[in-house]
Amino acid sequence: MTRRVNSKLKLRNFQEGDLVWRATGSAQRNPVEGKLAANWDGPFRVQHAFNNGAYKLEELSGKVIPRTWNSTHLKTYYS
């Protein structure tokens, strides 16, 4: 069963300087927008990549986001 689950897993590796989308949690969504609220925020730039799959992000203006984000909550931003 583990093999089947892992076969569908997308490995996402980002380099420093890559642009990414960040998943929007249900607590951050505007309740007025309901189910039409955006699921992803961004773009953000990867400031630092840790070995355990965590990433430190910054806004395009250079403001650092205060916490780290796991790669499962990020996806590539294509421009």
C-alpha positions as CSV (number, residue, x, y, z in Angstrom):
1,M,0.0,0.0,0.0
2,T,2.8,2.4,0.8
3,R,4.3,1.9,-2.7
4,R,1.0,2.9,-4.3
5,V,0.7,6.1,-2.2
6,N,4.3,7.0,-2.9
7,S,3.9,6.5,-6.7
8,K,1.4,9.4,-6.8
9,L,3.6,11.7,-4.7
10,K,5.1,14.7,-6.5
11,L,8.6,15.6,-5.4
12,R,9.0,19.3,-5.4
13,N,12.5,20.7,-5.1
14,F,13.1,24.4,-5.3
15,Q,16.3,26.3,-5.6
16,E,17.1,29.7,-4.0
17,G,15.6,32.4,-6.1
18,D,12.8,30.3,-7.6
19,L,9.3,31.8,-7.6
20,V,6.6,29.8,-5.9
21,W,2.9,29.9,-5.0
22,R,2.1,29.3,-1.3
23,A,-1.0,27.4,-0.2
24,T,-3.6,29.5,1.5
25,G,-4.9,27.9,4.7
26,S,-8.6,28.0,5.6
27,A,-7.9,30.4,8.5
28,Q,-6.3,33.0,6.1
29,R,-9.2,33.0,3.6
30,N,-11.8,35.7,3.6
31,P,-15.1,34.2,4.8
32,V,-17.0,36.6,2.6
33,E,-15.5,35.0,-0.5
34,G,-16.5,31.5,0.7
35,K,-15.5,28.6,-1.6
36,L,-14.5,31.1,-4.4
37,A,-11.5,32.4,-2.4
38,A,-8.1,31.9,-3.8
39,N,-6.4,28.6,-2.8
40,W,-2.8,29.9,-3.5
41,D,-1.0,33.2,-2.6
42,G,2.0,34.6,-4.3
43,P,4.3,34.7,-6.0
44,F,7.0,34.5,-3.4
45,R,10.7,34.0,-3.9
46,V,12.6,31.2,-2.1
47,Q,15.2,32.8,0.1
48,H,16.7,29.7,1.6
49,A,16.2,26.0,1.1
50,F,16.8,23.7,4.1
51,N,17.8,20.0,3.7
52,N,14.6,18.7,5.2
53,G,12.2,20.0,2.5
54,A,11.5,23.3,4.3
55,Y,11.8,26.7,2.6
56,K,12.2,30.2,3.9
57,L,10.2,32.6,1.6
58,E,10.3,36.3,0.9
59,E,8.0,38.6,-1.0
60,L,9.1,40.1,-4.3
61,S,9.6,43.4,-2.5
62,G,12.2,41.7,-0.3
63,K,10.2,41.4,2.9
64,V,10.9,38.1,4.6
65,I,8.0,35.8,5.5
66,P,8.4,35.0,9.3
67,R,8.1,31.1,9.2
68,T,9.3,28.3,7.0
69,W,7.1,26.4,4.6
70,N,7.1,22.7,3.6
71,S,7.4,21.8,-0.1
72,T,4.0,20.1,0.1
73,H,2.4,23.6,0.6
74,L,4.3,25.2,-2.3
75,K,4.2,24.9,-6.1
76,T,6.1,26.4,-9.0
77,Y,5.1,29.8,-10.3
78,Y,5.4,30.1,-14.0
79,S,5.7,33.6,-15.5
